[in-house]
Amino acid sequence: MMPIRRIVASMSLSIVLPVGCGQVDVDGADGGSGAADDGGGIEEVTLSQANSSAVTGWVTCGNEAMHTSESSFYRAFALGDFDIVGSFHIRRVTFGVYRAIAGGGVGSQPAELKIHKYSGPVGGDALDPSMLTMVSSTAFPIPDVTEPRTIDVRLVADIDGSTSFVVELFVPNGQDEMNLFQAGVNTQGERAPAYFLAPTCLVSEPTSFNLVGFPSPDYVLVLSVTGDGRRSAAELGAR
């Protein structure tokens, strides 16, 4: 892959660190209020591969003024890695934002969350787009964010326990609108890689963060999924 810092059309990848974290909630598709345990072991479960949800830095693909180009941020999950048996009912996605400023003072910029079933292996250096099958999506506004925080977006998808799935945060080209979006990251470690796609910045397939060409391979995307599922008997007994 051509080094990311060889800029095409004045596009570059950037990152800085540090700060703390607040939270905002954004409406997407209604994910419901959550299922209490039904007597069969169904409970609310958050799937997270990052060791921390703190937002202490950012990544983006943008021009010299940092106006954002089309980008996608991904995490891939295998339910077996979280001891989920049977189906998993997704209700919301949480992701980190370091800073987001919509051009023209309109107060928000568009984005989309997508849930894909994934027939490929989870944890590799790249995701194979031909193995992604979208099962749910929701468009939503990212409000202006001036201090690092997480954003919750409600949406619905049902994933079979034998299936891996991918969450994609898609941010459209905001050059003409002068939008700025900086996805939240930290350096606290993770159990599986996140992925990044930004054709204008020469990342033409969903590529693991540590191979993209960021200044450090240790940047961790803050993105998790919450839903209702049943833990395996072994996992329940271990608590």
C-alpha positions as CSV (number, residue, x, y, z in Angstrom):
1,M,0.0,0.0,0.0
2,M,1.3,3.5,-0.8
3,P,2.3,5.3,2.4
4,I,-0.7,7.3,3.7
5,R,1.3,10.5,4.2
6,R,1.7,10.8,0.4
7,I,-1.2,13.1,0.0
8,V,-3.6,12.9,-2.9
9,A,-5.7,16.0,-3.7
10,S,-4.4,17.5,-0.4
11,M,-6.0,14.7,1.6
12,S,-4.2,13.3,4.7
13,L,-4.7,11.2,7.7
14,S,-4.1,12.8,11.1
15,I,-4.2,12.1,14.8
16,V,-3.5,13.8,18.1
17,L,-3.9,13.0,21.8
18,P,-5.3,13.7,24.8
19,V,-8.6,14.6,27.0
20,G,-11.7,13.1,28.8
21,C,-15.2,11.9,27.8
22,G,-18.9,12.8,28.0
23,Q,-21.9,11.2,26.3
24,V,-24.7,12.2,24.0
25,D,-27.7,10.1,22.8
26,V,-28.9,10.3,19.1
27,D,-32.1,8.9,17.8
28,G,-31.8,6.3,15.0
29,A,-34.1,3.4,14.4
30,D,-35.9,2.6,17.7
31,G,-34.0,-0.1,19.4
32,G,-36.5,-0.6,22.2
33,S,-35.9,-0.2,25.9
34,G,-34.1,-3.5,26.4
35,A,-35.2,-6.9,27.5
36,A,-35.0,-7.8,31.2
37,D,-34.0,-11.4,31.9
38,D,-36.9,-13.5,30.7
39,G,-36.0,-16.5,32.9
40,G,-34.1,-18.0,30.1
41,G,-30.9,-16.1,30.6
42,I,-31.5,-13.2,28.2
43,E,-29.8,-10.0,29.4
44,E,-28.3,-6.8,28.1
45,V,-24.8,-7.4,26.8
46,T,-22.3,-4.8,25.5
47,L,-19.8,-6.2,23.0
48,S,-16.6,-4.2,23.1
49,Q,-13.1,-5.1,21.8
50,A,-11.4,-2.0,23.2
51,N,-10.0,-2.1,26.7
52,S,-11.3,1.4,27.4
53,S,-14.1,3.7,26.1
54,A,-12.2,6.8,26.9
55,V,-11.7,9.2,24.0
56,T,-8.2,10.7,24.1
57,G,-7.4,11.2,20.4
58,W,-8.7,11.2,16.9
59,V,-8.3,10.0,13.3
60,T,-9.7,11.4,10.2
61,C,-9.3,11.7,6.4
62,G,-9.4,15.3,5.4
63,N,-7.9,18.2,3.4
64,E,-5.4,20.7,4.8
65,A,-8.3,22.6,6.4
66,M,-9.4,19.2,8.0
67,H,-12.7,19.1,6.2
68,T,-13.7,15.5,6.1
69,S,-13.6,13.1,3.1
70,E,-15.8,10.1,2.7
71,S,-14.7,7.5,5.3
72,S,-15.9,4.3,7.0
73,F,-14.9,3.0,10.4
74,Y,-15.5,-0.7,11.2
75,R,-15.5,-3.3,13.9
76,A,-16.1,-7.0,13.3
77,F,-17.6,-9.2,16.0
78,A,-18.0,-13.0,16.4
79,L,-20.7,-13.7,19.0
80,G,-18.8,-16.8,20.1
81,D,-15.9,-14.6,21.3
82,F,-18.4,-13.1,23.9
83,D,-20.0,-16.4,24.9
84,I,-23.3,-15.5,23.3
85,V,-25.4,-18.4,22.3
86,G,-28.5,-18.2,20.1
87,S,-29.5,-14.9,18.5
88,F,-28.3,-11.4,19.5
89,H,-30.8,-8.5,19.3
90,I,-28.8,-5.3,18.6
91,R,-30.3,-2.2,20.1
92,R,-27.7,0.5,19.9
93,V,-24.1,1.4,18.8
94,T,-21.8,3.6,20.8
95,F,-18.9,5.4,19.2
96,G,-16.3,8.0,20.2
97,V,-16.0,11.5,18.8
98,Y,-13.1,13.8,19.5
99,R,-14.5,16.7,17.6
100,A,-17.3,17.3,15.1
101,I,-18.1,20.7,13.6
102,A,-20.7,21.1,10.8
103,G,-19.9,23.8,8.2
104,G,-22.2,26.8,8.0
105,G,-23.2,26.7,11.6
106,V,-26.0,24.3,11.0
107,G,-25.2,22.3,14.2
108,S,-25.0,18.7,12.8
109,Q,-23.7,16.7,9.9
110,P,-25.0,13.5,8.3
111,A,-23.7,10.0,9.0
112,E,-25.0,6.4,8.8
113,L,-24.6,3.3,10.8
114,K,-24.7,-0.1,9.0
115,I,-24.9,-3.6,10.4
116,H,-23.5,-6.3,8.0
117,K,-23.4,-10.1,8.4
118,Y,-19.9,-11.2,7.6
119,S,-19.0,-14.6,6.2
120,G,-15.2,-14.1,6.4
121,P,-12.8,-14.6,9.3
122,V,-12.8,-12.0,12.1
123,G,-9.5,-10.5,13.3
124,G,-7.5,-10.4,10.1
125,D,-5.6,-7.5,8.5
126,A,-8.5,-6.5,6.3
127,L,-12.2,-7.1,5.7
128,D,-13.4,-8.6,2.5
129,P,-16.2,-6.4,1.1
130,S,-17.6,-9.3,-1.0
131,M,-18.4,-11.1,2.3
132,L,-20.4,-8.3,3.8
133,T,-24.2,-8.5,3.6
134,M,-26.0,-5.4,5.0
135,V,-29.0,-6.3,7.3
136,S,-29.8,-3.0,8.9
137,S,-28.9,0.7,8.6
138,T,-29.9,4.0,10.0
139,A,-29.1,7.6,8.9
140,F,-28.6,10.1,11.8
141,P,-27.2,13.5,12.5
142,I,-23.9,13.8,14.3
143,P,-24.3,16.9,16.5
144,D,-21.5,19.4,16.9
145,V,-19.0,18.1,19.5
146,T,-16.4,20.4,20.9
147,E,-15.2,18.1,23.8
148,P,-14.4,14.4,23.5
149,R,-17.3,12.1,24.2
150,T,-19.3,9.1,23.1
151,I,-22.5,9.1,21.1
152,D,-25.2,6.4,21.4
153,V,-27.3,5.7,18.3
154,R,-30.3,3.4,18.5
155,L,-30.9,0.9,15.7
156,V,-32.2,-2.7,15.4
157,A,-30.7,-5.9,14.0
158,D,-31.0,-9.5,14.8
159,I,-27.9,-11.6,14.5
160,D,-27.9,-15.4,14.6
161,G,-25.5,-16.9,17.2
162,S,-23.4,-18.7,14.5
163,T,-22.9,-15.5,12.5
164,S,-20.2,-12.9,12.6
165,F,-21.2,-9.3,12.0
166,V,-19.6,-6.0,11.2
167,V,-20.6,-2.5,12.4
168,E,-19.8,0.3,10.0
169,L,-19.8,4.0,10.8
170,F,-20.1,5.8,7.4
171,V,-19.3,9.5,7.1
172,P,-20.0,11.0,3.7
173,N,-17.8,13.5,1.9
174,G,-18.1,16.9,3.8
175,Q,-15.7,18.9,1.7
176,D,-18.2,21.2,0.0
177,E,-20.1,21.7,3.3
178,M,-16.8,22.3,5.2
179,N,-17.7,19.6,7.8
180,L,-15.1,18.3,10.2
181,F,-15.4,14.9,11.9
182,Q,-12.7,13.3,14.1
183,A,-13.4,9.7,15.1
184,G,-12.5,9.0,18.8
185,V,-9.6,6.7,19.7
186,N,-7.3,5.9,22.6
187,T,-4.1,3.9,23.1
188,Q,-5.4,1.6,25.9
189,G,-5.2,-1.7,23.9
190,E,-7.8,-3.9,22.3
191,R,-8.7,-7.6,21.8
192,A,-9.3,-7.4,18.0
193,P,-8.6,-4.8,15.4
194,A,-10.8,-2.0,14.0
195,Y,-10.8,-1.2,10.3
196,F,-10.7,2.0,8.2
197,L,-11.7,2.8,4.6
198,A,-11.0,6.1,2.9
199,P,-10.4,5.9,-0.8
200,T,-9.3,9.6,-1.1
201,C,-6.6,8.9,1.5
202,L,-5.5,5.8,-0.5
203,V,-7.1,3.3,1.8
204,S,-9.2,1.4,-0.8
205,E,-10.3,-1.6,1.3
206,P,-11.3,-1.9,5.0
207,T,-7.8,-2.1,6.5
208,S,-6.7,-2.8,10.1
209,F,-5.8,0.4,12.0
210,N,-2.3,-0.9,12.7
211,L,-1.6,-1.2,8.9
212,V,-3.2,2.0,7.7
213,G,-0.2,4.2,8.3
214,F,-1.2,6.2,11.3
215,P,1.7,7.6,13.3
216,S,1.4,4.7,15.7
217,P,0.0,1.2,15.3
218,D,-1.5,1.4,18.8
219,Y,-4.6,3.6,18.1
220,V,-7.8,2.0,19.2
221,L,-11.2,2.9,17.7
222,V,-13.9,3.5,20.4
223,L,-16.9,1.7,19.1
224,S,-19.1,-0.9,20.8
225,V,-22.5,-2.6,20.4
226,T,-25.2,-3.2,23.0
227,G,-28.1,-5.6,22.7
228,D,-29.9,-8.5,24.3
229,G,-28.5,-12.0,24.3
230,R,-28.0,-15.2,26.2
231,R,-24.6,-16.1,27.7
232,S,-23.4,-19.7,27.6
233,A,-23.8,-21.8,30.8
234,A,-20.1,-21.8,31.3
235,E,-19.9,-18.0,31.1
236,L,-22.8,-17.6,33.6
237,G,-21.3,-20.1,36.0
238,A,-18.0,-18.2,35.9
239,R,-19.5,-15.1,37.3
